[in-house]
Amino acid sequence: MGPQVAKHVTFDLRSSRESVNRVAAMLSDFFDRQGLSDEVTFDIKLAVQEAVVNAAEHGNEYDESKKVHVCCELTDEAISVTVADEGTGFDPASVPDPTLPENVLRESGRGVFLMQNLCDEVRFNDTGTAVTVVKYLPTT
């Protein structure tokens, strides 16, 4: 078996609500060109959409002078997507558990929970300005 070649795509998005739909379309296009089915990529696309919402809304506070940076890497084993914002960051441990009774009716706070339940790995950088979500590909 030869060396593994990763495939990459990167793009910058405006800090807007429209960017959520745009990132899904861009990732779908990239995954389609790689021959990956929606069945394989659905969860990671949804997780990335949540990450873009958090980056645009909480990180960049919808300041359109700030960008949301997305970098996707595909290997034979996994899809890895990093979403970074230009905000001040946050502490992921401070996000309340949305499954606790006192948080169930809250309007926000489910993005990180969804990412963790849709993906195999979720990692934040030290400053809380970037999240990487990883979905392992099924072995054939």
C-alpha positions in Angstrom: 0.0 0.0 0.0 1.4 3.4 -1.0 1.4 6.6 1.0 -2.0 8.1 1.8 -2.9 11.3 -0.1 -5.2 13.7 1.7 -7.6 15.9 -0.2 -8.2 19.4 1.1 -10.6 22.2 0.5 -10.5 25.5 2.4 -12.7 28.6 2.2 -13.6 31.7 4.1 -17.2 32.8 4.8 -18.8 36.0 5.8 -20.1 36.1 9.4 -23.7 35.8 8.3 -26.7 33.5 8.6 -26.4 32.8 4.8 -23.0 31.2 5.4 -24.6 28.2 7.1 -26.4 27.2 3.8 -23.3 28.1 1.8 -21.0 25.9 3.8 -23.4 22.9 3.4 -23.5 23.4 -0.4 -19.7 23.8 -0.6 -19.0 20.7 1.4 -21.7 18.7 -0.5 -19.9 19.7 -3.8 -16.5 18.7 -2.4 -17.8 15.3 -1.1 -19.7 14.6 -4.3 -16.5 15.1 -6.3 -14.8 12.6 -4.0 -17.5 10.0 -4.5 -18.8 10.1 -1.0 -22.6 9.6 -0.4 -24.9 11.8 1.6 -25.4 8.8 3.9 -21.7 8.9 4.8 -21.4 12.7 5.0 -24.7 13.8 6.4 -23.6 14.0 10.1 -20.4 15.9 9.4 -22.1 18.5 7.3 -24.7 19.0 10.0 -22.0 19.3 12.6 -20.0 21.8 10.5 -23.2 23.9 10.0 -23.5 24.1 13.8 -19.9 25.1 14.1 -20.3 27.8 11.5 -23.4 29.1 13.3 -21.4 29.3 16.5 -18.4 30.9 14.8 -20.5 33.6 13.0 -22.9 34.3 15.9 -20.9 33.8 19.1 -17.4 34.1 17.9 -17.6 37.0 15.4 -21.0 38.4 16.6 -22.2 38.6 13.0 -19.5 41.3 12.3 -19.1 40.9 8.5 -15.6 42.3 8.6 -14.6 39.1 10.4 -14.5 35.8 8.5 -15.3 32.2 9.4 -12.5 30.0 8.1 -13.3 26.4 7.1 -10.7 23.7 6.3 -11.8 20.2 5.3 -9.4 17.3 4.9 -10.4 13.9 3.6 -8.3 10.8 4.0 -9.1 7.1 3.5 -10.0 6.9 7.1 -11.8 10.1 8.0 -13.3 13.5 7.2 -11.8 16.3 9.4 -13.2 19.8 9.3 -11.9 22.8 11.3 -14.0 25.9 11.7 -12.3 29.0 13.1 -13.6 32.4 13.9 -11.8 35.8 14.6 -13.5 36.3 17.9 -12.1 36.3 21.4 -12.8 32.6 22.1 -14.6 30.8 24.8 -14.2 27.9 27.2 -15.9 24.8 25.9 -16.3 23.5 29.4 -18.5 26.4 30.3 -21.2 25.4 27.9 -24.2 24.1 29.9 -25.4 20.6 29.3 -28.6 21.0 27.2 -30.0 17.7 28.4 -30.3 18.9 32.0 -33.9 19.9 33.0 -32.9 23.5 33.8 -31.5 23.9 30.3 -34.0 22.0 28.1 -36.0 25.1 27.3 -33.0 27.4 26.6 -32.9 28.7 23.0 -29.2 28.2 22.6 -26.5 25.8 23.8 -27.1 22.8 21.7 -24.5 23.3 19.0 -21.5 21.7 20.8 -23.8 18.9 22.1 -24.9 18.1 18.5 -21.3 18.2 17.2 -20.3 15.7 19.9 -23.2 13.4 19.1 -22.8 13.5 15.3 -19.1 13.1 15.1 -16.5 10.7 16.4 -14.1 13.4 17.7 -14.6 17.1 18.6 -11.5 19.1 19.6 -11.2 22.8 20.5 -8.0 24.8 20.2 -6.6 26.4 23.4 -8.3 29.7 22.9 -11.7 28.4 21.9 -11.6 30.1 18.5 -11.5 26.9 16.5 -13.2 23.5 16.6 -12.3 20.4 14.7 -14.9 17.7 14.0 -13.9 14.3 12.8 -16.0 11.6 11.3 -14.5 8.2 10.6 -15.4 6.7 7.2 -16.9 3.3 7.1 -14.4 0.5 6.2 -15.3 -1.6 3.2 
